[in-house]
Amino acid sequence: MFLTDPGTPITITEPDGRGSPEEVHLLAPEEIAAVNAALAARRALLVRGEPGAGKTQLARAAAVALHRAFVGLTVDARTESRDLLWHFDAVARLAEAQRQGAGGAERLQPTQTTESSLAIERFVAPRALWWGLDWAGAAAQAQRAGAPEPPPLAEGCRPANGVVVLIDEIDKADSDVPNGLLEALGAGHFPVPGRREPVRASASAPPLVIVTTNAERALPEAFVRRCLTLDLVLPKERPELVERLITRGRAHFPGASDDLLLQAAEMLARDREIAIDRGWRPRPGQAEFMDLVRAALTLAPVHDTTPEALLATLRPYMLLKSGQDIG
């Protein structure tokens, strides 16, 4: 199954109905082409762009549109490559060994021995790429290890259709992290401690792995070569940028007036130009535009005024974030 119909609004909600506000994503033709190429080539898709360009949202929208399960992990400076594959709970294994040493071995199941109860495999929990490559195997391993339940599923999304795995902001990690994923992403398998057979990707529904980067740090060439790449770049010219923001604003906020969307888009475009000219970061982008419109619509009834009247009041807090006076 591949993506079709560019411009069709895709509604993204949290599986449990809680958490972040409902989002709407409009799949652009270049996004559809890149995702479909990654699916056909069975390669990861590296999505590059500044914060707020819609990289993370693209992954979630692709999962909804393809009716696939979704698993995501945001990388930080402490992330190791194995954190994306599996987690070995050494503390739990040590506690079990101490319990048995204190006489707990008498409470073992009839089919268990001290050696089998301390087998490394019993303390290994699956992580994002394991769920992506082999959902059924990850679920069985999670039960064996007493790990948390499988990732929640959005309505209509099933792991039988495949899994979308989001590795978010990989440039935050050391280069050892992308290098440590070469086998999993390139060959579709990886070893796990305590297991004779490696985890392998499903032949019928291989995962769609979407990796995002804000380009704050260069990625290893070997890693980039194993990925298809998509650059999400906002238009440089103000008319094109305003038009794009208004189009996405209409899809996301159908009750918003054209005047509200136009004013908010013009504000963002102007402040973005200031940020670029003065070298300020972060630069306001699509995410800040959505936040500005949402806040104006939400607060208007509270202040007994119109959303348009609130834009100027909200602008200093939501667009430029350098702490500078923009005049």
C-alpha positions in Angstrom: 0.0 0.0 0.0 1.3 3.4 -1.0 0.3 7.0 -0.4 -2.0 8.9 -2.8 -4.1 12.0 -3.0 -1.9 15.0 -2.2 -3.6 17.8 -0.3 -6.1 15.5 1.5 -6.3 16.5 5.2 -5.1 13.7 7.5 -6.2 14.0 11.1 -3.8 12.9 13.8 -4.9 12.1 17.3 -3.3 10.4 20.2 -4.4 6.7 20.5 -5.7 7.2 24.0 -7.5 10.5 23.2 -5.2 12.5 25.5 -2.0 14.4 25.2 -1.2 16.9 22.5 -4.0 18.7 20.5 -5.4 17.1 17.4 -3.3 17.9 14.4 -4.0 17.9 10.7 -1.4 17.3 8.0 -1.6 18.0 4.3 0.6 15.6 2.4 2.5 17.5 -0.2 3.4 15.8 -3.5 7.1 15.7 -2.7 6.3 14.0 0.7 4.1 11.4 -1.0 6.8 10.7 -3.6 9.5 10.4 -0.9 7.5 8.1 1.4 6.5 5.9 -1.5 10.0 5.6 -2.8 11.2 4.6 0.7 8.5 2.0 0.9 9.4 0.6 -2.6 13.1 0.6 -2.0 12.8 -0.7 1.6 15.0 2.1 2.8 14.8 4.5 5.7 13.7 8.0 4.9 15.8 10.8 6.3 13.8 14.0 6.6 15.8 17.1 7.0 14.6 20.6 8.0 14.6 23.3 10.6 12.4 22.8 13.8 8.7 23.4 13.1 8.8 22.3 9.5 6.5 19.3 10.0 9.0 16.5 10.0 7.6 14.6 13.0 4.0 15.3 11.8 4.8 13.7 8.5 5.7 10.4 10.1 2.5 10.3 12.1 0.4 11.3 9.1 2.0 8.6 7.0 1.1 6.0 9.7 -2.5 7.1 9.7 -2.8 7.3 5.9 -1.2 3.8 5.5 -3.2 2.4 8.4 0.0 1.2 10.0 1.0 1.0 13.7 3.2 3.8 14.9 6.2 3.7 17.2 8.3 6.8 17.9 11.4 7.6 19.9 13.0 11.1 20.4 16.8 11.0 20.5 18.8 13.0 23.0 22.4 13.4 24.0 22.3 10.3 26.2 20.7 8.0 23.7 22.7 4.9 22.6 22.0 2.9 19.4 20.8 -0.1 21.4 18.1 2.1 23.0 16.4 2.0 19.6 16.7 -1.8 19.4 16.4 -3.3 22.9 16.9 -2.7 26.6 18.6 -5.1 28.9 17.4 -4.6 32.5 20.6 -5.6 34.4 19.2 -4.3 37.7 16.1 -6.6 37.5 18.4 -9.6 36.7 20.6 -8.8 39.7 17.6 -8.5 42.0 16.3 -11.9 40.8 19.7 -13.5 41.4 19.8 -12.0 45.0 16.2 -13.2 45.6 17.1 -16.7 44.6 20.3 -16.6 46.7 18.1 -15.7 49.7 15.9 -18.8 49.2 13.7 -17.6 46.5 14.7 -20.5 44.2 12.1 -22.6 46.1 9.4 -20.5 44.4 10.5 -21.2 40.8 7.9 -22.7 38.4 8.2 -26.5 37.9 9.6 -26.0 34.4 12.2 -23.4 35.6 15.7 -23.8 36.9 17.9 -21.2 38.5 19.8 -20.9 35.3 16.8 -20.5 33.0 15.1 -18.0 35.4 18.2 -15.8 35.1 18.6 -16.2 31.3 19.5 -12.9 29.7 16.6 -13.1 27.3 14.1 -12.9 30.2 15.4 -9.4 31.0 15.5 -7.9 27.4 12.7 -5.6 26.4 12.0 -4.6 22.8 12.4 -1.0 21.7 11.2 1.0 18.7 13.0 -0.7 15.8 12.3 -4.2 17.2 8.6 -3.4 17.2 9.0 -2.0 13.7 10.8 -5.0 12.2 8.8 -7.8 14.0 5.8 -6.7 15.9 4.6 -10.2 16.8 8.0 -11.2 17.9 8.4 -8.0 20.0 5.1 -8.6 21.6 6.1 -12.2 22.6 9.4 -10.9 23.9 7.7 -8.1 25.9 5.5 -10.7 27.6 8.4 -13.0 28.3 10.4 -10.1 29.9 7.4 -8.6 31.8 7.9 -5.4 29.8 5.2 -2.8 29.2 2.3 -3.4 26.9 2.7 -2.9 23.1 2.6 0.7 21.8 -0.9 1.9 21.6 -2.7 1.8 18.2 -4.6 4.7 16.6 -8.1 3.9 15.3 -7.9 1.9 12.0 -4.1 1.3 12.3 -2.9 -2.3 12.6 0.6 -3.8 12.8 -0.5 -6.4 10.2 -0.3 -3.5 7.7 3.2 -2.7 8.8 4.7 -0.2 11.2 6.0 3.3 10.9 9.0 3.9 13.1 9.9 7.5 13.9 13.5 8.2 15.1 13.2 11.9 15.9 16.1 14.4 16.0 18.9 11.9 15.5 21.4 14.7 15.2 21.1 15.3 18.9 23.0 12.0 19.5 26.7 11.1 19.1 27.7 9.7 15.7 27.9 6.3 17.3 24.1 6.1 17.3 23.5 6.3 13.5 26.5 4.1 13.0 25.1 1.6 15.4 21.9 1.4 13.3 23.5 0.5 10.0 22.8 -3.2 10.3 19.2 -2.8 11.4 18.4 -0.2 8.7 20.6 -1.6 5.9 20.1 -5.4 6.3 16.8 -5.4 8.1 18.0 -7.5 11.1 20.1 -7.1 14.3 21.3 -9.4 17.1 19.9 -9.4 20.6 21.7 -10.6 23.7 20.6 -14.0 24.9 18.9 -15.0 21.6 20.3 -17.4 19.0 18.5 -15.9 16.1 18.6 -12.2 15.2 15.5 -10.0 14.9 14.5 -9.9 11.3 12.1 -7.6 9.4 8.8 -9.0 8.3 8.9 -10.0 4.7 5.2 -9.3 4.1 5.1 -5.8 5.7 8.6 -4.3 6.2 8.7 -1.1 8.3 8.7 2.4 7.1 11.5 4.1 9.1 11.5 7.9 9.2 14.5 9.6 10.7 14.4 13.3 11.3 17.2 15.8 11.7 17.4 19.5 12.4 20.8 19.4 10.8 22.5 20.7 13.9 25.2 18.1 13.5 26.5 16.3 10.4 25.5 12.7 10.1 27.9 9.9 9.1 28.1 9.4 5.4 27.6 5.6 5.7 24.3 6.3 7.5 23.1 8.9 5.0 23.9 6.5 2.1 21.5 3.9 3.6 18.6 6.4 3.6 16.5 8.2 1.0 16.4 11.9 1.8 13.7 14.5 1.9 14.3 18.2 2.6 11.3 20.1 4.1 12.0 23.7 3.5 9.6 26.6 3.9 9.3 29.0 0.9 11.8 31.8 1.0 9.6 34.4 -0.7 6.9 35.9 1.5 3.9 35.5 -0.8 4.6 31.7 -1.2 5.1 31.3 2.5 1.9 33.1 3.4 0.0 31.1 0.9 1.3 27.8 2.3 0.6 28.8 5.9 -3.0 29.9 5.1 -3.7 26.6 3.2 -2.5 24.6 6.2 -4.3 26.8 8.6 -7.6 26.3 6.8 -7.2 22.5 7.0 -6.3 22.7 10.7 -8.8 25.3 11.8 -11.9 25.2 9.6 -13.6 27.7 11.9 -10.9 30.4 11.5 -11.6 33.4 9.4 -9.6 34.2 6.3 -8.6 37.5 8.0 -7.2 35.7 11.1 -5.2 33.3 9.0 -3.8 36.1 6.7 -2.8 38.3 9.6 -1.1 35.5 11.5 0.7 34.3 8.4 1.9 37.9 7.6 3.1 38.3 11.2 5.0 35.0 11.0 6.5 35.8 7.6 7.8 39.2 8.8 9.2 37.9 12.0 10.8 35.0 10.2 12.5 37.4 7.8 13.8 39.4 10.8 15.2 36.2 12.4 16.9 35.2 9.1 18.4 38.6 8.6 19.8 38.9 12.1 20.9 35.3 12.4 18.6 34.5 15.3 17.5 30.9 16.1 15.2 29.3 16.4 13.3 30.8 13.5 9.5 30.9 13.7 8.0 28.4 11.3 4.8 26.4 10.6 4.5 25.1 14.1 4.6 28.6 15.6 2.0 29.8 13.1 -0.3 26.9 14.2 0.3 27.7 17.9 -0.5 31.4 17.3 -3.8 30.7 15.6 -4.8 28.1 18.1 -4.1 30.4 21.0 -6.0 33.3 19.5 -9.1 31.1 18.8 -9.0 29.6 22.3 -8.5 32.9 24.2 -10.9 35.1 22.3 -14.0 33.9 24.2 -12.2 34.2 27.5 -11.4 37.9 26.8 -14.7 38.6 25.0 -13.0 39.8 21.9 -12.1 38.5 18.4 -9.2 36.2 17.6 -7.8 38.8 15.2 -7.6 41.4 18.1 -5.4 39.0 20.1 -2.8 38.4 17.5 -0.7 41.4 18.3 -0.8 40.6 22.1 0.2 37.0 21.6 2.8 37.6 18.9 5.8 38.4 21.2 5.5 35.2 23.1 4.9 32.8 20.2 7.0 33.9 17.2 10.4 35.3 17.7 12.0 33.7 20.7 15.3 35.4 20.9 14.4 37.8 23.7 15.3 40.7 21.4 13.0 43.7 20.8 11.7 43.4 17.2 10.2 46.9 17.2 
